[in-house]
């Protein structure tokens, strides 16, 4: 059986791990074992953070829509139910952008929903 030297593949693996830990503090950026451990935590937090970001954005859209609709004398829940009844299929992201940047267009949508 032929001899297998693992230096190249081992170094490749190590540099790949250390490349991801650039900017980490203390030994977690330079020591392979600590870097692996840090990445396990960092990637799990990043995964969770992506889900939380979506949640936070939707919450922000709801607040913007509510603020704009209350200026016109309609609560958020009544607006959303009126939009569904009148089959106006705009999502919350679009509605919040309209409320923020195009108030006239938002008022027209509100009038159509009533």
Secondary structure, DSSP 4 states (H G I P E B T S, - for coil): ------HHHHHHHHHHHHHHTTT--GGGGT-HHHHHHHHHHHHHHHHHHHHHHHHHHHHHHHHHHHHHHHHTT--HHHHHHHHHHTT----HHHHHHHHHH-HHHHHHHHHHH-
